[in-house]
Amino acid sequence: MKVSKKILALALAGFMTVPFFAGCSSENGGSGSAEASGTFKIGGIGPLTGDAASYGISVKQGAQVAVDEINAAGGVNGMKLELIFEDDECNEEKSVSAYNKLMDNGINALLGSVTSGCSIAVSEESVNDGILQLTPSGSAMDCTKQANSFRICFTDPLQGELMAQYIADQGLKSPAIIYDIASDYSKGIHDAFVAKAQALGMTIAADESFTGGDVDFKTQLTKIKSSGADCLFLPIYYTEVGYISEQASTVGVSLPYFGCDGWDGVIKQLDGNTANIEGAIFLTPFVANSSNEKVKAFVSAYEAAYGSTPDQFAADAYDGVYVIKAAIEKAGDTSNEALIAAMTQITVDGVTGSMSFTAEGEPNKSAMVAVIENGEYIGK
């Protein structure tokens, strides 16, 4: 649903020529063409274990729903799709190892990595192979630095700017911030948010940081309590959001919460007990309770397969597979160069919105915000 201030329109545009990849074969994975084998292999990389496992599991499951749907409908250009997914534990070195393993298995395109740092690390390798890399959820700017790399989600700076504008539109003037100084994702959103907030005449009441892995936020929250802040912006992942929301009440901090797409998963983190974070608002491309028929069909298929409601990461991955399908259809063959060139010539009507892609790898799409109400994400 797109309603005035509550919907944040994104318009990303740009043009550049996709360069040829020196020394790269036109056949992906080094194991012959997908047409010859009758199977197009999509490699996936993300955390299936560890603190960020919720993201990777959602991506794997969302992608598999799309693969199953496409195969049931006859495949694409006479080929069946196969998803091969590797766990990287949200570790950059392990993500590169996972990529190399997938290439040894002869993948034809890559859906991943799931997190920004891992996606960037893998892209430094994938560009040498020339294979299409499409991250469902890597939002740091450098995720699309290489000419073979694209993304489904929004960039970090754009999220920061949009949320600063959204908060200002609510009449709030003095946000406090807690961010992860060691995270490219968190710092990228933070820096853009601060710049935009100041440009809008807002005052940053408190700007507190932590290092990933921290679980005690009482010191930061105590400073925020006396700062005069009128809201709290948390450009961080759901795990830390859960800790902060639980600890805020113990130090007497009661402020409206705002966040970004890394929040998806916080309800699960809190075991559904969202009393301390009721009314929190975060940027998202997807809300499962949408009345959109395409979204309803996806949610139904996902719930039937996995017994749980899909989050935005599952939706991003689902759309990612359909984007790869559209690129195959547009290209007419599965060579690296043809698939990458096709990316800027397609439009896909997905569950996270209608999207096309710039040569810089960025999606043109719209966003919405979700509010946490009674243990659910409600689209606004």
N, C-alpha and C positions, 0 to 999 in steps of 0.2 A: 504494500500500500504506500503510495507516494503522497505525502501531505506536507505542504509548506516547509516550515523549519525542521520538521522531524525527518525529512528525507534530504540527504546530502548528495547532490548531483556531482558526479565526477566526469570531467572531460579531459582526457589525456590524448594528446595528438602529437604526432611527429613523423618525420619521414627520413629514412636513410637507406642506403643500399646494403643488402645483406652480402657480405663478401664471401668469396669462395674460400674453402678450407684447404690450405696447402697440405698436400700429403695425405688427404683423407680419401678413403674409398667411397664410392657412391652407394655402397651396400652397408647397411648397418650391422654392427655386432661382429663383422668379420666371418659370418657363417653362411653366406649366401642370401639370396633375396627371400623376403617373406612370401612373395608370390609363388616361388618355386616350392616352398615347404607347405604352403597353404595355411600358415599360422603367422600372425603378426604378434611379436612378443613385446609387451610393455613392461619395462622394469620399474619397480617402485622402491624407494628408500625412505625410511623414517624410523622413529623410535617406537619399538614394540615393547620395550622394557625400560625401566628407569622412570624418573620424575615426569618426563614429557610423553610417556607412553600413550596417554589418552589421545594425543594428536595423531601419532602414527597408526594406532589401531583404527581410529576413525577414518583416516585416509585410505588405509588398506581395504577396509570394509566398504566404504563408499565407492572406491574404484571397482571392487569386485561386483557390486550390484550393477554398475554400468556395463562391465564386461559381459556379465551373464545376460543382461537384457539384449545387448547387441548381438551376441551369439544366438540367442533364442529367435531373434528376428532374421537370422540368415547370415550374420557376420557383416563384413565390409569388403566390397570389391572381390568377393569370392573367398575371402580369408576369414578364419576364426581368430579371435583375440585371445591371448593368454597373458595373465598377470603373474609376474614373478617378483615377489616382494622380499626385501632384505632389511633386517634390523640394524640400525646404526647407533642406538642408545643415545641419540642426540650428541654424538661425539664426532668431530670433524674427521679425524683420522680414520675412524671406523666407517664413516660414511664413504670416504674415498675407497676403502677396501671393499665395501659393499658394491660400489659402482664397478670396480674392476671385476668382481665376481659376476655381476650381471652381464658385463660385456663378454666375459668368457662364455656365458650361457647364450650369447647371440641375440641380445635384445635389439629391437628395431627403433625404439623410442624410450625416453626416460620420463617417468612421472616422479619428480623428486628433485632435491630432497625436501622433507617436510619443513624443517626449521631453517632459518636464514643462514647461520654460520655454516651449516653442513651443505646447504645448497650452493653457497659461494665456493666452498672448497671443492665440491664435485665439478662445478662449472669450469674450474681451472684445468680439469682433466678432460671433461666432455668436449670442450672446444677443440682439443687436439684430434679427437675422433670424429668431430663434425656431426654428432648425433643430435637430434632434436631433444632438448631438455625443457620440460615444462614443470615448474614447481607449483603445486597447488596452493601453498601457504607461506613460502619464503618471501618476506615482505621488505627486507633490506634492499636499498637501491642497487647494490652490487650483485644481487641475485640475477639481474638481467644485463649485467655488464657485457657479457660475451654475446656475439651475434647469433649463436645457436640457442640462446636461453630466453624463455618466456615465462610469464606467471599468470595465474588465475586471480590471485588476491590483490589487495591494494598495497601500495608502497607505505613504508613507515612514515616518511615526511608528510605524505598526503593525509594519513590518519591523524597525525598531530595537528595539522592545520585545520582539518575539518572539525575535530573535537574542540579546539579552541574557539572556533566560530560558533559551534553548537552551544557550548557553555556560556559564551557571551550573549547569545540569543535568549538564554534563560534568565538574563538579568543578573548573573553572578559576576563578581568583579575581582575576587581575591582567591584564586585557587591555590591549594597546596599540592605538592607533587611528591610521590615516592617512586623512584625508578631504579632499575638495575644498571649500575654504571659499567658492569662487565658484559652487558648484552648489547649487541649491535641493534637488535630489534628495539629494545627499550630506550636506548640512548637516541636512536634515530627519531622515534616518535617524540621523546622528551624535548629534544633540541628544536624541532619544528614547532611543537606546541608552545614553547616559551617565546620563540620569535614572533609567532602569530598572535599570541595573547598580549604581548607587549605592544604590538602594532595596533591592536584593537583597544588599547588604553587600559588593559587589565594590569593588576599588580600581583606578582607571584609572592604569596604570603610566606611560603616555606618551600624550599627546594631540597628535599632529602633523598639520599641515595643509599644503596646497599650493594653487596656483591652476591651474585647467584649462589644459592645454597644456604643463605642465611634463613633462619626461621624465627628469630626474635626481632620484632620491629617496635618494641615499646619505647626505645630511645627516640626514634624518628617521630612516633606518634605523640610522645610527650611534648616535643618541640612544636609540633603542629597545633596541639591543643592551645598553646599560648600565642599563636601567631596571628590570630584574627582572621584565619581562612574561612571562607564561606562555602567551600566545597573541596573535595579531594580527588585528584586525577591520578590514576594508577595505570601507566602505560607498561604493564608487566604481564606475565603469564598467570594462569589461573591458580597455580599452586600457592604462590606468594599472596595473591588476592585473598585466598582462603585464610591464610595465617593472619593477614592484616585485619580483615573484617572481624575475626574472632578476638584479636587482641585490642582493637580500638575501643571496645566497650569497657575493657578492664582499666583503661587509662582515662576514660571519660570523653573520648572523641566521638561525636555524633554529627557527621556531616554527610551531605549528598555525595554519592560515589559516581565517578565517571571513568570509563575505560575504553579499550580498543579490542581488536579481534582476538587477542591472546586470552581474553577472559573466558572464551567458550570452553566449558568444562568445569567452571567453578561450582556449579550446582552439584555436580557429581563429587567434586572435592569435598564439599560440605555435607555430603550424604543427604542432600535435599533440605537441610536445615538452614534456610536463608534468612532467618529472622534478623540477623545483624547486618544484612546487606539488602534488605527489602527496598525496592525502588531504584536500585543502582541501574545506570544506563551505560551501554557500551555500543561502539560501532560494530556493525556486522553486515555481511552480504546476504545472510540467510537466517530465517526463523522457521522452525518446523511447523508451527501452527498456521502458516499462511493459507489463504483461501485459493491461491493459485493452483490450477489443476495439475500442472507439471510437478510442482512441489509436493502436492498431496500424493501423487502416484509414487514419487521417489520415497517419501516417508513411509508409505505403506509397504513398499518392496523391502526397504531397509529393515523395518520392524519385523516383517515376516521372516527375514533371513537371520537377524541377529537378536531379536527380542528386546531392542532398545531403540530410543529415538535418535535419529542422526543429528549431529551438530554441524557447524559451518565447515569444519575440516572434512567431514564426510561429503558434504555438498560440494566443496571445492574440488575434491578428487573425482567425484561423480562427473562433474562438468569437465574436468581435465580429460577424462577418457573420451567424452563426446567431442571435445575439441580435437583430440588426436584423430578420431574417426573422421571428422570433417576435413582435416588436413589431408588424410589419405585419399578421401574422395575427390578433393579439389586437385591434388597433385597428380592423381592418376597412376602413380607408382610409389614405391616405398624408399626411393633413394633419399639419402640425407638432404641433399640440396633441394630436391623437389618438395619434401615435407616442410622444410624451413621456409622456403619461398611461399608456400601455400598458406602459412600462418597469417600473413598480412592480407590475405584475400578472402578470408572466411568470416562469417558471422554466425554465432551459435546462441540459440535461445536456451539458456540453461536455468537450473534451479537457483543459481546465485545472480541471475539477471541475464539480459541479452548482452553479448560481448563480441567485440572485434579486437584486433591487436595491431599495435604500431610496430614498425621495424625495430624499435628499441626494446621490444618485448613486453610492453605494458598493455594492460587491458583497458578498453573503453567500456565502462559499465557504471551502474548506479549503486548507491549504498543506502542502508537504512540503519536505524538504531533499534536496539532491543532493551526492554526494561525487565528486571527480575521482579516477578510478582507471584507470591504464594508458591515458591519453589519451581517456577516455570519461567522460560524466556518468552516474552510477549512482544511481538513486532509493533513498532510505532511509526 
